[in-house]
Amino acid sequence: MSESVTPPKSPPTSAPPHVSIVIPVYNEEGILQGSVLELQQKLKPFGWSYEILLCENGSRDRTVEIGKHMEAEHAPQVRMLSIGQPNYGLAMKTGILEARGTFVICDEIDLCDTEFYARALALLERSDTELVVGSKAMVGSNDQRPLFRRMATRVYNGMLRAVCQYSGTDTHGLKAFRREALTDTARRCVLDRDVFASEFVIRAHREGKKVLEIPFTVREKRPPSINLVKRVPHVLKSVARLAVSVRRN
């Protein structure tokens, strides 16, 4: 079950932005400021009003300090949230529930793929699609991660298909969705850490949301901040809990 969250700051009183970009961050002092500044530059040509929600979770380096500095320098386009514990899924869920935009994009600080943003927003704005999932595994994708991590993604997705009857090819890629359509789905999710993203996508499928997968390119700026092998026991337990949870609901 999700743990309690430190109450966030009161939201800005300005008009809601067109797009909210939710980015969980953990021990990212090396790339945080540069990545946010680069993302802001890439967003300029789109002309969107936006907010970037940096959802810090339990960092032990200068991530919080840098994030607060970025918020002070770039408000209201940059907002800093902190849940005070290492919990990727809870950080993402907190960001989604705090988002104010018409559309929400869930990204990673080492990706910030604005090409995906443009393709996903075009689909959401021009069709009845409610959730767009960027797949690292479908035909047309370009996953440049090491072979071991690519294989781990396929094994994990195979588990989801087997135990949750999930028909898609990926749940941990980038995501974009209509906030009003999916906020309650996020609120109903009961798992956190590594498996929240999967529960969110699977629940959307099972609730009849109009979900579309699109391929995208994965070029990470640095190795993962958490050792993949160490995550395996928790992920296995969580997938079993996820299967029970989604079937009950």
URJOPE-V311806 format. One record per backbone hydrogen bond with DSSP energy under -0.5 kcal/mol. CO is the residue of the C=O (numbers start at 1). NH is the residue of the N-H. Records with the same first field share a line. If there is no record, write none. Layout:
# URJOPE-V311806
CO = NH ; NH
This chain:
# URJOPE-V311806
17 = 102
18 = 103
19 = 51
20 = 22 ; 105
21 = 23 ; 53
22 = 107
23 = 55
24 = 109
25 = 57
28 = 31 ; 32
31 = 35
32 = 36
33 = 37
34 = 38
35 = 39
36 = 40
37 = 41
38 = 42
39 = 43
40 = 44
43 = 46 ; 47 ; 48
44 = 47
49 = 18 ; 19
51 = 21 ; 53
52 = 54 ; 79
53 = 23 ; 55
54 = 56 ; 81
55 = 25
56 = 83
62 = 66
63 = 67
64 = 68
65 = 69
66 = 70
67 = 71
68 = 72
69 = 73
70 = 74
71 = 75
74 = 77 ; 78
77 = 52
79 = 54 ; 81
81 = 56
85 = 87
87 = 91
88 = 92
89 = 93
90 = 94
91 = 95
92 = 96
93 = 97
94 = 98
95 = 99
102 = 179
103 = 20
104 = 177
105 = 22 ; 107
106 = 175
107 = 24
108 = 111 ; 112
110 = 221
112 = 114
113 = 117
114 = 118
115 = 119
116 = 120
117 = 121
118 = 122
119 = 123
120 = 124
121 = 125
122 = 126
123 = 127 ; 129
130 = 178
131 = 212
132 = 134 ; 176
133 = 135 ; 214
135 = 216
138 = 141
142 = 144 ; 218
146 = 149 ; 150
147 = 151
148 = 152
149 = 153
150 = 154
151 = 155
152 = 156
153 = 157
154 = 158
155 = 159
156 = 160
157 = 161
158 = 162
159 = 163
160 = 164 ; 166
161 = 165
174 = 134
175 = 106
176 = 132
177 = 104 ; 179
178 = 182
179 = 183
182 = 186
183 = 187
184 = 188
185 = 189
186 = 189
192 = 195
193 = 196
195 = 199
196 = 200
197 = 201
198 = 202
199 = 203
200 = 204
201 = 205
202 = 206
203 = 207
204 = 209
205 = 208
209 = 211
210 = 130 ; 131
212 = 133
214 = 135
216 = 142
217 = 219
218 = 144
227 = 231
228 = 231 ; 232
229 = 232
231 = 235
232 = 236
233 = 237
234 = 238
235 = 239
236 = 240
237 = 241
238 = 242
239 = 243
240 = 244
241 = 245
242 = 246
243 = 247
244 = 248
245 = 249
